[in-house]
Amino acid sequence: MTLSLRHVLLALPLALALSGCISLGGEPPESLLTLSPAARAPAGPGVAAGAERPVIAVLAFDTPAKLDVLRVPVAVSDTELAYLQEAFWVEKPARLFRRLVGETIRARGQAMVVDGDDTATLATMTVQGTLIDMGYDAASASAVVRFDAVRIAKDGTVTTRRFEASESGVTADARSVGAGLNAAANRVAADVADWVAGG
């Protein structure tokens, strides 16, 4: 037996053993969904903090287990949940929505926005909350976003409010639902930005 053949025969059991431990997964999705801000801060010098420009920290958002995945939930009924076929987020929804809210507030140009948890101590106001829903409602054919926001002022005053937006007439496919969720999420983010500015 040659040396090279011996190496092949020795390596074969190892390769077979590894094949039982490693899964390369299925086919990757054709595309991934994300949230795109309707309003963006212009390029150029940043906004400086000051008496007229508060520092707002957008902290990490909580979310229920159904949204702590890269899939798009579908409310089939009041007690049944499924996930939309071939619809995958590029990141978990709470992270995407947090960045969307931060960018929407930043685009108003009325505040300095920090969205890193380690910079929260600089803030004169913090925004956090729970992303309750960001998915598809089968009964109404709607893309729905619900967010329970918490606003904490520098003096410790806490204010809460629920925001909601939906896009109706959405067909149950990844492209349509993704576009509907992006529109609804932008409306909620704009409402949150208005609420924060009024605080």
CYANA upper distance limits for C-alpha pairs under 8 A (distance plus 0.5 A):
  1 MET  CA      5 LEU  CA      7.07
  1 MET  CA      6 ARG  CA      7.18
  2 THR  CA      6 ARG  CA      6.82
  3 LEU  CA      7 HIS  CA      6.88
  4 SER  CA      8 VAL  CA      6.92
  5 LEU  CA      9 LEU  CA      6.77
  6 ARG  CA     10 LEU  CA      6.61
  7 HIS  CA     11 ALA  CA      6.52
  8 VAL  CA     12 LEU  CA      6.66
  9 LEU  CA     13 PRO  CA      8.05
 10 LEU  CA     14 LEU  CA      7.92
 11 ALA  CA     15 ALA  CA      6.71
 12 LEU  CA     16 LEU  CA      6.72
 13 PRO  CA     17 ALA  CA      6.61
 14 LEU  CA     18 LEU  CA      6.70
 15 ALA  CA     19 SER  CA      6.66
 16 LEU  CA     20 GLY  CA      7.41
 17 ALA  CA     21 CYS  CA      7.63
 18 LEU  CA     22 ILE  CA      6.68
 19 SER  CA     23 SER  CA      7.94
 29 PRO  CA     86 GLU  CA      7.08
 29 PRO  CA     87 ALA  CA      8.43
 29 PRO  CA     88 PHE  CA      7.96
 31 SER  CA     88 PHE  CA      8.31
 32 LEU  CA     87 ALA  CA      7.62
 32 LEU  CA     88 PHE  CA      5.89
 32 LEU  CA     89 TRP  CA      5.88
 32 LEU  CA     90 VAL  CA      5.82
 33 LEU  CA     87 ALA  CA      7.65
 33 LEU  CA     88 PHE  CA      6.45
 33 LEU  CA     89 TRP  CA      5.02
 33 LEU  CA     90 VAL  CA      6.27
 33 LEU  CA    178 GLY  CA      6.61
 34 THR  CA     89 TRP  CA      6.42
 34 THR  CA     90 VAL  CA      6.45
 34 THR  CA     91 GLU  CA      8.00
 34 THR  CA     96 LEU  CA      7.53
 34 THR  CA    178 GLY  CA      8.11
 34 THR  CA    182 ASN  CA      8.19
 35 LEU  CA     96 LEU  CA      6.80
 35 LEU  CA     97 PHE  CA      7.73
 35 LEU  CA    100 LEU  CA      7.52
 35 LEU  CA    182 ASN  CA      5.84
 35 LEU  CA    185 ALA  CA      8.24
 36 SER  CA    100 LEU  CA      7.80
 36 SER  CA    182 ASN  CA      7.20
 37 PRO  CA    100 LEU  CA      6.37
 37 PRO  CA    103 GLU  CA      7.54
 37 PRO  CA    104 THR  CA      7.31
 37 PRO  CA    186 ASN  CA      6.99
 38 ALA  CA    104 THR  CA      8.30
 38 ALA  CA    186 ASN  CA      6.89
 39 ALA  CA    103 GLU  CA      8.05
 39 ALA  CA    104 THR  CA      6.46
 39 ALA  CA    107 ALA  CA      6.54
 40 ARG  CA    103 GLU  CA      6.73
 40 ARG  CA    104 THR  CA      7.10
 40 ARG  CA    106 ARG  CA      8.05
 40 ARG  CA    107 ALA  CA      5.51
 41 ALA  CA    103 GLU  CA      7.41
 41 ALA  CA    104 THR  CA      8.37
 41 ALA  CA    106 ARG  CA      6.44
 41 ALA  CA    107 ALA  CA      4.45
 41 ALA  CA    108 ARG  CA      7.87
 41 ALA  CA    109 GLY  CA      7.78
 42 PRO  CA    107 ALA  CA      7.80
 47 VAL  CA    109 GLY  CA      7.55
 47 VAL  CA    111 ALA  CA      7.50
 47 VAL  CA    112 MET  CA      6.08
 48 ALA  CA     53 ARG  CA      7.74
 48 ALA  CA    112 MET  CA      6.85
 49 ALA  CA     53 ARG  CA      5.70
 49 ALA  CA     54 PRO  CA      6.33
 49 ALA  CA     55 VAL  CA      6.57
 49 ALA  CA    111 ALA  CA      7.60
 49 ALA  CA    112 MET  CA      6.32
 50 GLY  CA     54 PRO  CA      6.75
 52 GLU  CA    110 GLN  CA      8.45
 53 ARG  CA    110 GLN  CA      6.23
 53 ARG  CA    111 ALA  CA      5.17
 53 ARG  CA    112 MET  CA      7.07
 54 PRO  CA    110 GLN  CA      8.20
 54 PRO  CA    111 ALA  CA      5.59
 54 PRO  CA    112 MET  CA      6.70
 54 PRO  CA    123 ALA  CA      8.04
 54 PRO  CA    124 THR  CA      6.44
 54 PRO  CA    125 MET  CA      7.93
 55 VAL  CA    111 ALA  CA      6.36
 55 VAL  CA    112 MET  CA      5.23
 55 VAL  CA    113 VAL  CA      6.32
 55 VAL  CA    114 VAL  CA      7.71
 55 VAL  CA    122 LEU  CA      7.43
 55 VAL  CA    123 ALA  CA      5.20
 55 VAL  CA    124 THR  CA      5.70
 55 VAL  CA    125 MET  CA      6.96
 56 ILE  CA    111 ALA  CA      7.20
 56 ILE  CA    112 MET  CA      6.66
 56 ILE  CA    113 VAL  CA      5.37
 56 ILE  CA    114 VAL  CA      6.69
 56 ILE  CA    123 ALA  CA      5.78
 56 ILE  CA    124 THR  CA      6.64
 56 ILE  CA    125 MET  CA      5.41
 56 ILE  CA    126 THR  CA      6.03
 56 ILE  CA    127 VAL  CA      7.73
 57 ALA  CA    113 VAL  CA      6.38
 57 ALA  CA    114 VAL  CA      5.31
 57 ALA  CA    115 ASP  CA      5.96
 57 ALA  CA    116 GLY  CA      8.00
 57 ALA  CA    117 ASP  CA      8.41
 57 ALA  CA    119 THR  CA      8.00
 57 ALA  CA    120 ALA  CA      5.96
 57 ALA  CA    122 LEU  CA      8.49
 57 ALA  CA    123 ALA  CA      6.06
 57 ALA  CA    124 THR  CA      8.47
 57 ALA  CA    125 MET  CA      6.86
 57 ALA  CA    126 THR  CA      5.14
 57 ALA  CA    127 VAL  CA      6.64
 58 VAL  CA     98 ARG  CA      7.54
 58 VAL  CA    101 VAL  CA      8.28
 58 VAL  CA    102 GLY  CA      6.63
 58 VAL  CA    113 VAL  CA      7.81
 58 VAL  CA    114 VAL  CA      6.94
 58 VAL  CA    115 ASP  CA      5.31
 58 VAL  CA    116 GLY  CA      8.07
 58 VAL  CA    126 THR  CA      6.43
 58 VAL  CA    127 VAL  CA      5.35
 58 VAL  CA    128 GLN  CA      6.62
 59 LEU  CA     98 ARG  CA      8.09
 59 LEU  CA    115 ASP  CA      6.61
 59 LEU  CA    116 GLY  CA      7.54
 59 LEU  CA    117 ASP  CA      6.53
 59 LEU  CA    120 ALA  CA      8.11
 59 LEU  CA    126 THR  CA      7.48
 59 LEU  CA    127 VAL  CA      6.59
 59 LEU  CA    128 GLN  CA      5.65
 60 ALA  CA     94 ALA  CA      8.20
 60 ALA  CA     95 ARG  CA      7.79
 60 ALA  CA     98 ARG  CA      7.22
 60 ALA  CA    117 ASP  CA      7.97
 60 ALA  CA    128 GLN  CA      6.90
 60 ALA  CA    129 GLY  CA      8.34
 61 PHE  CA     94 ALA  CA      6.32
 61 PHE  CA     95 ARG  CA      7.87
 61 PHE  CA     98 ARG  CA      7.10
 61 PHE  CA    128 GLN  CA      6.23
 61 PHE  CA    129 GLY  CA      5.72
 61 PHE  CA    130 THR  CA      5.81
 61 PHE  CA    131 LEU  CA      7.01
 62 ASP  CA     94 ALA  CA      7.53
 62 ASP  CA    129 GLY  CA      6.70
 62 ASP  CA    130 THR  CA      4.94
 62 ASP  CA    131 LEU  CA      6.73
 63 THR  CA     67 LEU  CA      6.68
 63 THR  CA     68 ASP  CA      7.02
 63 THR  CA     94 ALA  CA      7.13
 63 THR  CA    130 THR  CA      5.82
 63 THR  CA    131 LEU  CA      5.58
 63 THR  CA    132 ILE  CA      6.52
 64 PRO  CA     68 ASP  CA      7.02
 64 PRO  CA    131 LEU  CA      8.18
 64 PRO  CA    132 ILE  CA      7.07
 65 ALA  CA     69 VAL  CA      8.05
 66 LYS  CA     73 PRO  CA      7.25
 67 LEU  CA     71 ARG  CA      8.01
 67 LEU  CA     72 VAL  CA      8.08
 67 LEU  CA     73 PRO  CA      7.71
 67 LEU  CA     92 LYS  CA      7.83
 67 LEU  CA     93 PRO  CA      7.03
 67 LEU  CA     94 ALA  CA      8.11
 67 LEU  CA    133 ASP  CA      7.97
 67 LEU  CA    134 MET  CA      7.92
 68 ASP  CA     92 LYS  CA      6.77
 68 ASP  CA     93 PRO  CA      7.86
 68 ASP  CA     94 ALA  CA      8.23
 69 VAL  CA     92 LYS  CA      6.28
 69 VAL  CA     93 PRO  CA      8.24
 70 LEU  CA     88 PHE  CA      5.89
 70 LEU  CA     89 TRP  CA      5.39
 70 LEU  CA     90 VAL  CA      7.54
 70 LEU  CA     91 GLU  CA      6.80
 70 LEU  CA     92 LYS  CA      5.75
 70 LEU  CA     93 PRO  CA      7.77
 71 ARG  CA     83 TYR  CA      6.74
 71 ARG  CA     84 LEU  CA      7.61
 71 ARG  CA     87 ALA  CA      6.70
 71 ARG  CA     88 PHE  CA      5.38
 71 ARG  CA     89 TRP  CA      6.73
 72 VAL  CA     83 TYR  CA      5.98
 72 VAL  CA     84 LEU  CA      6.04
 72 VAL  CA     87 ALA  CA      6.66
 72 VAL  CA     88 PHE  CA      7.09
 72 VAL  CA     89 TRP  CA      7.98
 72 VAL  CA    134 MET  CA      8.05
 72 VAL  CA    135 GLY  CA      6.04
 72 VAL  CA    136 TYR  CA      7.85
 73 PRO  CA     81 LEU  CA      7.26
 73 PRO  CA     82 ALA  CA      6.35
 73 PRO  CA     83 TYR  CA      4.97
 73 PRO  CA     84 LEU  CA      6.73
 73 PRO  CA    134 MET  CA      8.04
 73 PRO  CA    135 GLY  CA      5.51
 73 PRO  CA    136 TYR  CA      6.78
 74 VAL  CA     81 LEU  CA      6.23
 74 VAL  CA     82 ALA  CA      5.55
 74 VAL  CA     83 TYR  CA      5.79
 74 VAL  CA     84 LEU  CA      6.62
 74 VAL  CA    135 GLY  CA      6.45
 74 VAL  CA    136 TYR  CA      5.21
 74 VAL  CA    137 ASP  CA      6.26
 74 VAL  CA    138 ALA  CA      7.02
 75 ALA  CA     80 GLU  CA      6.84
 75 ALA  CA     81 LEU  CA      5.46
 75 ALA  CA     82 ALA  CA      7.12
 75 ALA  CA    135 GLY  CA      8.22
 75 ALA  CA    136 TYR  CA      6.79
 75 ALA  CA    137 ASP  CA      5.39
 75 ALA  CA    138 ALA  CA      6.43
 75 ALA  CA    139 ALA  CA      8.36
 76 VAL  CA     80 GLU  CA      5.83
 76 VAL  CA     81 LEU  CA      6.07
 76 VAL  CA     82 ALA  CA      7.21
 76 VAL  CA    137 ASP  CA      7.36
 76 VAL  CA    138 ALA  CA      6.02
 76 VAL  CA    139 ALA  CA      7.45
 77 SER  CA     81 LEU  CA      7.63
 77 SER  CA    138 ALA  CA      8.26
 77 SER  CA    139 ALA  CA      7.83
 84 LEU  CA    172 ALA  CA      8.01
 84 LEU  CA    173 ASP  CA      7.87
 84 LEU  CA    174 ALA  CA      7.63
 85 GLN  CA    173 ASP  CA      8.01
 85 GLN  CA    174 ALA  CA      7.81
 86 GLU  CA    174 ALA  CA      6.90
 87 ALA  CA    173 ASP  CA      8.24
 87 ALA  CA    174 ALA  CA      5.35
 89 TRP  CA     93 PRO  CA      7.56
 91 GLU  CA     95 ARG  CA      7.29
 91 GLU  CA     96 LEU  CA      7.03
 92 LYS  CA     96 LEU  CA      7.11
 93 PRO  CA     97 PHE  CA      6.53
 93 PRO  CA    134 MET  CA      7.92
 94 ALA  CA     98 ARG  CA      6.51
 94 ALA  CA    131 LEU  CA      6.86
 95 ARG  CA     99 ARG  CA      6.90
 96 LEU  CA    100 LEU  CA      6.77
 97 PHE  CA    101 VAL  CA      6.65
 97 PHE  CA    185 ALA  CA      7.78
 98 ARG  CA    102 GLY  CA      6.74
 99 ARG  CA    103 GLU  CA      6.56
 99 ARG  CA    115 ASP  CA      8.14
100 LEU  CA    104 THR  CA      6.57
100 LEU  CA    186 ASN  CA      7.90
100 LEU  CA    189 ALA  CA      7.25
101 VAL  CA    105 ILE  CA      6.75
101 VAL  CA    189 ALA  CA      5.40
101 VAL  CA    190 ALA  CA      8.10
101 VAL  CA    192 VAL  CA      7.84
101 VAL  CA    193 ALA  CA      7.69
102 GLY  CA    106 ARG  CA      6.57
102 GLY  CA    113 VAL  CA      7.10
102 GLY  CA    114 VAL  CA      8.23
102 GLY  CA    115 ASP  CA      7.23
103 GLU  CA    107 ALA  CA      6.46
104 THR  CA    108 ARG  CA      7.33
104 THR  CA    189 ALA  CA      6.89
104 THR  CA    190 ALA  CA      6.87
104 THR  CA    193 ALA  CA      7.05
105 ILE  CA    109 GLY  CA      8.05
105 ILE  CA    110 GLN  CA      8.44
105 ILE  CA    111 ALA  CA      7.95
105 ILE  CA    113 VAL  CA      7.74
105 ILE  CA    190 ALA  CA      8.18
105 ILE  CA    193 ALA  CA      5.51
106 ARG  CA    110 GLN  CA      7.85
106 ARG  CA    111 ALA  CA      7.00
106 ARG  CA    112 MET  CA      7.22
106 ARG  CA    113 VAL  CA      6.28
110 GLN  CA    197 ALA  CA      8.30
114 VAL  CA    119 THR  CA      7.13
114 VAL  CA    120 ALA  CA      7.77
114 VAL  CA    123 ALA  CA      8.33
115 ASP  CA    119 THR  CA      7.97
115 ASP  CA    120 ALA  CA      8.24
116 GLY  CA    120 ALA  CA      7.36
119 THR  CA    123 ALA  CA      8.01
120 ALA  CA    126 THR  CA      7.84
123 ALA  CA    154 LYS  CA      8.05
124 THR  CA    153 ALA  CA      6.88
124 THR  CA    154 LYS  CA      5.40
125 MET  CA    151 ARG  CA      7.59
125 MET  CA    152 ILE  CA      6.14
125 MET  CA    153 ALA  CA      5.10
125 MET  CA    154 LYS  CA      6.07
126 THR  CA    151 ARG  CA      6.37
126 THR  CA    152 ILE  CA      5.71
126 THR  CA    153 ALA  CA      7.18
127 VAL  CA    149 ALA  CA      7.52
127 VAL  CA    150 VAL  CA      6.24
127 VAL  CA    151 ARG  CA      5.29
127 VAL  CA    152 ILE  CA      7.04
128 GLN  CA    149 ALA  CA      6.43
128 GLN  CA    150 VAL  CA      5.67
128 GLN  CA    151 ARG  CA      7.15
129 GLY  CA    147 PHE  CA      7.63
129 GLY  CA    148 ASP  CA      5.91
129 GLY  CA    149 ALA  CA      4.85
129 GLY  CA    150 VAL  CA      5.64
130 THR  CA    147 PHE  CA      6.31
130 THR  CA    148 ASP  CA      5.66
130 THR  CA    149 ALA  CA      7.09
131 LEU  CA    145 VAL  CA      8.41
131 LEU  CA    146 ARG  CA      6.73
131 LEU  CA    147 PHE  CA      5.04
131 LEU  CA    148 ASP  CA      6.94
132 ILE  CA    145 VAL  CA      8.09
132 ILE  CA    146 ARG  CA      5.87
132 ILE  CA    147 PHE  CA      6.02
132 ILE  CA    148 ASP  CA      7.51
133 ASP  CA    144 VAL  CA      7.11
133 ASP  CA    145 VAL  CA      5.60
133 ASP  CA    146 ARG  CA      5.39
133 ASP  CA    147 PHE  CA      7.54
134 MET  CA    143 ALA  CA      7.95
134 MET  CA    144 VAL  CA      6.13
134 MET  CA    145 VAL  CA      4.92
134 MET  CA    146 ARG  CA      7.14
134 MET  CA    181 LEU  CA      7.38
135 GLY  CA    143 ALA  CA      6.28
135 GLY  CA    144 VAL  CA      6.07
135 GLY  CA    145 VAL  CA      7.29
135 GLY  CA    177 VAL  CA      8.46
135 GLY  CA    181 LEU  CA      7.56
136 TYR  CA    141 ALA  CA      7.62
136 TYR  CA    142 SER  CA      6.28
136 TYR  CA    143 ALA  CA      5.08
136 TYR  CA    144 VAL  CA      6.54
136 TYR  CA    172 ALA  CA      8.31
136 TYR  CA    177 VAL  CA      7.41
137 ASP  CA    141 ALA  CA      6.16
137 ASP  CA    142 SER  CA      5.74
137 ASP  CA    143 ALA  CA      6.80
137 ASP  CA    144 VAL  CA      7.42
138 ALA  CA    142 SER  CA      7.43
138 ALA  CA    172 ALA  CA      8.24
140 SER  CA    168 SER  CA      7.59
140 SER  CA    169 GLY  CA      8.31
141 ALA  CA    168 SER  CA      6.50
141 ALA  CA    169 GLY  CA      6.06
141 ALA  CA    170 VAL  CA      5.86
141 ALA  CA    171 THR  CA      6.98
141 ALA  CA    172 ALA  CA      7.86
142 SER  CA    166 SER  CA      6.74
142 SER  CA    167 GLU  CA      5.80
142 SER  CA    168 SER  CA      4.78
142 SER  CA    169 GLY  CA      6.60
142 SER  CA    170 VAL  CA      6.00
142 SER  CA    180 GLY  CA      8.30
143 ALA  CA    166 SER  CA      5.90
143 ALA  CA    167 GLU  CA      5.63
143 ALA  CA    168 SER  CA      7.13
143 ALA  CA    170 VAL  CA      7.27
143 ALA  CA    177 VAL  CA      6.64
143 ALA  CA    180 GLY  CA      5.91
143 ALA  CA    181 LEU  CA      5.85
143 ALA  CA    184 ALA  CA      7.71
144 VAL  CA    164 GLU  CA      8.00
144 VAL  CA    165 ALA  CA      6.59
144 VAL  CA    166 SER  CA      4.90
144 VAL  CA    167 GLU  CA      7.20
144 VAL  CA    181 LEU  CA      7.07
144 VAL  CA    184 ALA  CA      7.19
145 VAL  CA    164 GLU  CA      6.17
145 VAL  CA    165 ALA  CA      6.04
145 VAL  CA    166 SER  CA      6.77
145 VAL  CA    181 LEU  CA      7.44
145 VAL  CA    184 ALA  CA      6.60
145 VAL  CA    185 ALA  CA      6.50
145 VAL  CA    188 VAL  CA      7.92
146 ARG  CA    162 ARG  CA      7.69
146 ARG  CA    163 PHE  CA      6.22
146 ARG  CA    164 GLU  CA      4.93
146 ARG  CA    165 ALA  CA      7.26
146 ARG  CA    188 VAL  CA      8.31
147 PHE  CA    162 ARG  CA      6.22
147 PHE  CA    163 PHE  CA      5.69
147 PHE  CA    164 GLU  CA      6.92
147 PHE  CA    188 VAL  CA      8.21
148 ASP  CA    160 THR  CA      7.61
148 ASP  CA    161 ARG  CA      6.36
148 ASP  CA    162 ARG  CA      4.86
148 ASP  CA    163 PHE  CA      6.82
149 ALA  CA    160 THR  CA      6.06
149 ALA  CA    161 ARG  CA      5.88
149 ALA  CA    162 ARG  CA      6.58
149 ALA  CA    163 PHE  CA      7.96
149 ALA  CA    192 VAL  CA      8.25
150 VAL  CA    158 VAL  CA      7.36
150 VAL  CA    159 THR  CA      6.31
150 VAL  CA    160 THR  CA      5.04
150 VAL  CA    161 ARG  CA      7.30
151 ARG  CA    158 VAL  CA      6.23
151 ARG  CA    159 THR  CA      5.64
151 ARG  CA    160 THR  CA      6.71
151 ARG  CA    196 VAL  CA      7.82
152 ILE  CA    156 GLY  CA      6.42
152 ILE  CA    157 THR  CA      6.11
152 ILE  CA    158 VAL  CA      5.11
152 ILE  CA    159 THR  CA      7.01
153 ALA  CA    157 THR  CA      5.72
153 ALA  CA    158 VAL  CA      7.13
163 PHE  CA    188 VAL  CA      6.57
163 PHE  CA    191 ASP  CA      7.87
163 PHE  CA    192 VAL  CA      7.95
164 GLU  CA    188 VAL  CA      6.65
165 ALA  CA    184 ALA  CA      5.65
165 ALA  CA    185 ALA  CA      7.70
165 ALA  CA    187 ARG  CA      7.03
165 ALA  CA    188 VAL  CA      6.57
166 SER  CA    180 GLY  CA      8.24
166 SER  CA    181 LEU  CA      8.21
166 SER  CA    184 ALA  CA      5.81
167 GLU  CA    180 GLY  CA      6.05
167 GLU  CA    181 LEU  CA      7.88
167 GLU  CA    183 ALA  CA      7.83
167 GLU  CA    184 ALA  CA      6.68
170 VAL  CA    176 SER  CA      6.58
170 VAL  CA    177 VAL  CA      6.78
170 VAL  CA    180 GLY  CA      7.31
171 THR  CA    176 SER  CA      6.53
171 THR  CA    177 VAL  CA      7.37
172 ALA  CA    176 SER  CA      7.47
172 ALA  CA    177 VAL  CA      6.91
173 ASP  CA    177 VAL  CA      6.53
174 ALA  CA    178 GLY  CA      6.32
175 ARG  CA    179 ALA  CA      6.77
176 SER  CA    180 GLY  CA      6.65
177 VAL  CA    181 LEU  CA      6.51
178 GLY  CA    182 ASN  CA      6.64
179 ALA  CA    183 ALA  CA      6.82
180 GLY  CA    184 ALA  CA      6.70
181 LEU  CA    185 ALA  CA      6.33
182 ASN  CA    186 ASN  CA      6.64
183 ALA  CA    187 ARG  CA      6.92
184 ALA  CA    188 VAL  CA      6.85
185 ALA  CA    189 ALA  CA      6.57
186 ASN  CA    190 ALA  CA      6.59
187 ARG  CA    191 ASP  CA      6.75
188 VAL  CA    192 VAL  CA      6.65
189 ALA  CA    193 ALA  CA      6.63
190 ALA  CA    194 ASP  CA      6.75
191 ASP  CA    195 TRP  CA      6.67
192 VAL  CA    196 VAL  CA      6.58
193 ALA  CA    197 ALA  CA      6.64
194 ASP  CA    198 GLY  CA      6.73
195 TRP  CA    199 GLY  CA      6.90
